[in-house]
Amino acid sequence: MPKIVDHDQRRLELVDATWRIIAQHGIEGATMREIATEAGFANGALKPYFPTKDHLITFAFGHVFSRTNQRIASAVANKVGLEAMRAFCQEVLPLDQDRINEARIVIPFWQKTLTDPAKAALHDTSMNQWRSALEGHLRQARDRGEVTAGVHDEDIVNQLMSMLLGAQIIAATSAGKHLAAQLSTQLDSYLLLLNPVALTVR
C-alpha cells in the first residue's frame, strides 16, 4: 500500500521550520535548503508544497493570521466593550517568544506587499478584519460608558492598529530590549486615555 501523506500537515511542519530558521538566522538565512533540513525534508521535496520561498512566506502569513485569530476568539469570549478590546490587543502584541517569531514571519510578508498586488490585497483584507472587530468592541465600550473620549472611532482604531503593528516591528528587530510588561503597560495607559471623565474623577 502506498504511504498516505497528509499534505496540510506537511505544510504546517514547513511553516514551523521556517519560524525556527528565521528566529535563528533572520529572513535572509531562511533558505529553502535550510528550511528543508530543519523540517527533515530533502531539499527537492519542498517543491510540491512551496515552489519558492515567496510561496512559503505567503502561506506562513496566512497561518500566522489564522493562529492569531484563534487566540483572539478564545481571549474575547464572554467579554464585551473595553475588556474585549484589551483582550484582542493582548493577543496581537508580541508578548512571548511565539508571538515574536510570528512577527518575524509577518515583516518579510509586508515587504512583499510593496510590489505584489495580490499580497497587498491579502494583507488589506486581513487588517480590515481586525479593524472591523475592534470597531465593534469600541462601539460596545461607548454604549457602556467605558469610552468617552471625543475622538472619532476610526481614529482610535487606527491608533491601536499602529501601536500593535509597530510593536511587532520593535519586538522582531530589537528582541533583546523587548519587554512584554512594558507593552502591556503602554496598552493599558492608552486605554485609560479613552475615558477622560474617569481620569478626572480620580
N, C-alpha and C positions, 0 to 999 in steps of 0.2 A: 504494500500500500504506500502511495506517495505521502510524504510528510505534509501535513496541513499547516500552512503558515498564516498566522494572524497578522495581516499587513498593517492594520491600525495600531496594534501593539508595537510592531517593529518601528513605525514612525515615531511613536511616543518615546521609545528607547533611544532613538537617534536625537530627538529633541533634548532629552535628559543629558545625553552625552555632550551635546552642543553647549548646554549650560555649564557643565563642568569644565570643558575646554576653555570657554570664554572667561570663566571665573579665574582660571589659572594663567592664561596666555593672552587674553584680550581677543577682539574680533579678528585681528589680522593673523593671530596664531591659530584660529579655528579653521584650519584647512580641512578639506573633505577627507584627506588621508588621516589626519589626527582624530577627527570625529569618528571615522570608521574604526580605527584602532581602539578608541575609548569605549565604543559600543560593542566591540568584539566582532566586527564585520570585516570581511575582506574589502579592500578599497573599492573594487568594481561593483561590489554587491549593493552599494548605496544607490546606484543609478536608477533602478526600477522604482525607488521610493522618492528620491530627490535628485533629478538630473544635474542640478547645480547647487551651490551654496545659497544662491539667491532664492531658489525654491524652498530650501530648508529654513532660511530666515523668515520667509513669509508664513510658512506653516507654523513655525515656532511662535511668531507674534500672535497668530490666531489661538494657539494653545494657551499662551500666557493670558490672553484676554479672557478666554473661557474659564481658566482656573481662577482668575481674579473675580470674575462674576459669580462663580460658585461660592467663593468665600464671602462675597458681599451679600448674596442671598441668605446665607446662613447667619451672618452677623446682624442683618437688619430685621430678621424675622421677629415679629411681635414688638417691634419698635416703631415709633412714629416721630414726626417732627424733628426737632434738633438732635434728639438722641439717635435717630436713624441716620441723619446727616453725618454725625460724628462717626458712627459705626462704619458707614460707607467709606469715608475718607481714611479711616484707620486701616482698612483692607487694601487700599491703593498705596498708601505711604510705605516706603521701604524700611519697615521696622525690624526685619530679621534677615538672615543670610539668604533665605529662599527668595524673598522679595527683592533683595539687591541683585541676585542673579537674574531674576525676571527683568529687572531694569536693564541689565546688560544685553539682554536679547532685544528689548524694545528699542533701545537707542540706535543700533545699526539699521533697524527697520525704518525708523524716522528718516535716516539719511537717504534710504532708497526712495522714500516718497517724494523727494525733491525732483526726481527725474522719471518716475514711473507713475503715470496717472491711475493705473489700477490699484497700486498700493496706496496711493494718496486717497482714493475713494474708500478703500477698506478702512483706512485709519479714520477718515472723517465719519464714516458710519459708526465705528466703534466709540469714538469720542462723543458723538451726538447722543448715543445711547446713554452714556454716563451723564451727560448734561441733562437729558430728559429726566433721569431718575433723581438727580439732585434737585431739579426744579420742583418735582413732585413733593419731595421731603420738605423743601423750603416753603412751599405753599401751606403744607400742614403746620409747619412751625409758626408761620404768620397767623394762621387761624387759631392756634393755641396761645397766641400772645408771647411766644418764645423769641420771636424776631420782630423788632420794632424799628430797626434802622431805616432811615429814609433814603435807601439806596435801591435802585432797580434790581429785581430778582436776577435778571440776566447778568448784571454786573457782578453780583455776589457769586453766582455760579462760575463765571469766567475767572474770578479771583481765586476761587477754590481750585479750579482746574489748573491754573497757573502754578499754584502752590504745590499741588500733588505731582504734576509732571516735572516741575523744577526740582522737587525733592528727589525724584528718581535720577535725574542727571547728576545731582550732587553726590548721592549715595554711590552711584556707579563709578564715578570718576575720582571720588575722594573718600573711599571706604574707611580709611584709617581715621578720618576726622568725623565720620558719621556717627551721630548719637541718636538712637531711637527715642530716648526720653525727651530729648530736645525737640524733635519733630512733633511729638505728641503735645508738648507744652505749647509750641507755636500754633498748632491747630486749635487747641483749647482757648488760647488767647484770642485768636481771630474770631472764634465762635462767640466769645463773650462780647466782642465789639458789636455783634449783630443785635444786641439788646441794650442800647444805651440807657433806657429807662431803669433797668435793673441795676446797672452800674452806678447810676445817680443815687438810687436808694441806698446802696452800700456805703 
